Amino acid sequence: MIVAGLGFRESATEEELAAALGDEAPELLATLEARAALPAFRALARRLGLPVRALPEAALAGVATPTRSARIEERFGTGSIAEAAALVAAGPGATLMRTRRIAGPVTIAVARSAADPDRKGATA
């Protein structure tokens, strides 16, 4: 399974979220519980017909990420919300296919689950 992890400002619009996804083709969207409840995120999931994994902050604490924001690390206990959300939602042994990239008010990262039958040498 391919998971897009998203971190974003509360003010992000559905269009900004969609633009950040670009040509990614995730099977699941993952973000913090508080962000998953926002109208723009819910609208994006509906538009794409994708399920959502809403993660509690505690699920991301301690998740090692290859990129780090000091502000995010201090607040959430992980270096990147997008990377941590993608990894946690993809499950044990997941690997990042794409490290976080920032597109305006949105940060996105993509992970592949270890159980994915199409798994190839994923790179970050």
C-alpha positions as CSV (number, residue, x, y, z in Angstrom):
1,M,0.0,0.0,0.0
2,I,1.2,3.5,-0.8
3,V,0.4,6.2,1.8
4,A,0.7,9.9,1.4
5,G,1.4,11.6,4.7
6,L,0.4,15.2,4.9
7,G,1.2,18.0,7.3
8,F,-0.4,21.3,6.6
9,R,-1.5,24.6,8.0
10,E,-5.1,24.9,9.2
11,S,-5.6,27.5,6.5
12,A,-4.6,25.2,3.6
13,T,-7.3,24.8,0.9
14,E,-8.4,21.7,-0.9
15,E,-6.7,22.9,-4.0
16,E,-3.4,23.5,-2.2
17,L,-3.6,20.0,-0.8
18,A,-4.3,18.5,-4.2
19,A,-1.5,20.5,-5.8
20,A,1.0,19.1,-3.2
21,L,0.0,15.6,-4.1
22,G,1.0,16.3,-7.7
23,D,1.2,13.1,-9.6
24,E,1.5,10.9,-6.6
25,A,-1.1,8.0,-6.6
26,P,-1.6,7.0,-3.0
27,E,-4.0,4.4,-1.8
28,L,-4.4,6.1,1.6
29,L,-4.1,9.6,3.0
30,A,-2.7,10.1,6.5
31,T,-2.4,13.1,8.8
32,L,-2.9,14.2,12.4
33,E,-6.4,13.7,13.8
34,A,-6.9,17.4,14.3
35,R,-6.1,18.1,10.6
36,A,-8.1,15.1,9.3
37,A,-11.2,16.8,10.6
38,L,-10.7,19.9,8.6
39,P,-13.1,20.5,5.7
40,A,-10.4,21.0,3.0
41,F,-8.7,17.6,3.9
42,R,-12.1,15.8,4.0
43,A,-13.0,17.3,0.6
44,L,-9.8,16.2,-0.9
45,A,-10.2,12.6,0.4
46,R,-13.8,12.6,-1.0
47,R,-12.7,14.0,-4.3
48,L,-10.0,11.3,-4.7
49,G,-12.1,8.6,-3.2
50,L,-9.3,7.7,-0.7
51,P,-9.6,6.4,2.8
52,V,-8.0,8.5,5.6
53,R,-5.9,7.4,8.5
54,A,-6.3,10.1,11.3
55,L,-3.4,9.6,13.7
56,P,-3.2,10.8,17.3
57,E,-0.2,13.0,18.1
58,A,1.1,10.2,20.4
59,A,1.4,7.8,17.4
60,L,4.0,10.1,15.7
61,A,6.1,10.8,18.8
62,G,9.4,9.1,18.6
63,V,9.1,8.1,14.9
64,A,12.6,8.7,13.3
65,T,12.4,10.6,10.1
66,P,15.2,11.4,7.7
67,T,14.3,15.1,7.6
68,R,13.8,17.3,10.6
69,S,12.2,20.5,11.6
70,A,13.3,21.7,15.0
71,R,9.9,23.3,15.6
72,I,8.0,20.1,14.7
73,E,10.4,17.9,16.7
74,E,9.9,20.1,19.8
75,R,6.1,20.1,19.4
76,F,5.4,16.6,18.2
77,G,8.5,14.5,19.1
78,T,9.2,13.6,15.4
79,G,11.1,15.5,12.8
80,S,8.4,15.6,10.1
81,I,4.6,15.2,10.5
82,A,4.3,14.1,6.8
83,E,7.0,11.5,7.0
84,A,6.0,10.1,10.3
85,A,2.3,10.0,9.3
86,A,3.1,8.2,6.1
87,L,5.4,5.6,7.9
88,V,3.0,5.0,10.7
89,A,0.0,4.6,8.5
90,A,1.9,2.3,6.1
91,G,2.7,0.0,9.0
92,P,5.7,-1.8,10.5
93,G,8.7,-2.0,8.1
94,A,7.4,0.7,5.8
95,T,9.9,2.7,3.9
96,L,9.7,6.2,2.5
97,M,9.5,6.5,-1.3
98,R,9.7,10.3,-1.1
99,T,10.9,12.3,1.8
100,R,9.0,15.4,2.7
101,R,8.6,18.1,0.2
102,I,7.0,21.5,0.9
103,A,4.4,23.0,-1.3
104,G,3.2,26.3,0.2
105,P,1.3,25.5,3.3
106,V,1.4,21.7,2.7
107,T,4.2,19.2,3.4
108,I,3.9,15.7,1.8
109,A,5.8,12.5,2.1
110,V,5.1,9.1,0.6
111,A,5.7,5.7,2.1
112,R,5.2,2.1,0.9
113,S,4.1,-0.7,3.3
114,A,6.5,-3.6,3.8
115,A,3.7,-6.0,2.8
116,D,3.1,-4.3,-0.6
117,P,3.4,-7.1,-3.2
118,D,4.6,-4.6,-5.8
119,R,7.4,-3.3,-3.5
120,K,10.6,-2.5,-5.3
121,G,13.7,-0.9,-4.1
122,A,12.1,2.2,-2.6
123,T,14.2,5.3,-2.3
124,A,13.9,8.3,-0.1
